Amino acid sequence: MKRFSPQIIFLILTLGSSFLFGMVFSTSVLIGCLVLFALSNGFWLALLGFVLARAIRNVQHPLHAAWLNQRLEPSTRATVLSLNGQADAVGQIAGGPMIGFLGNSSLRLALLSSAVMTALTLPMYARVGKKEQHD
């Protein structure tokens, strides 16, 4: 099976479309992969969900970085990118134990809750999209 590099997938997602579309599309696919992984009953289906989720996450990092860099003033770029990384870390620190607690009772519930938490980013992208339409 031929493996595409994250850069190739990044170009495929962004050619002819906006970065915002790429983020919404990749996040939606990621949510589907997380649900597939959480609800799969067999090893191969779980492996497919896991591998696809990993690939999408590898695509999202450069896409998200490019999307942010496109909108930032050079004088504030380093500060905003640093705050973005710190907010990600705080979210993982705060959300990880909660999901782990759910995992003590049900692993499927914990995995599905991570998909729900990921889905919470979609309304934020919608808000940004509405703002871009007005600008």
Secondary structure, DSSP 4 states (H G I P E B T S, - for coil): -----HHHHHHHHHTTS-HHHHHHHHHHHHHHHHHHHHH--SHHHHHHHHHHHHHHHHHHHHHHHHHHHHHS-TTTHHHHHHHHHHHHHHHHHHHHHHHHHHHHH-HHHHHHHHHHHHHTHHHHHHHHHHHHHH-
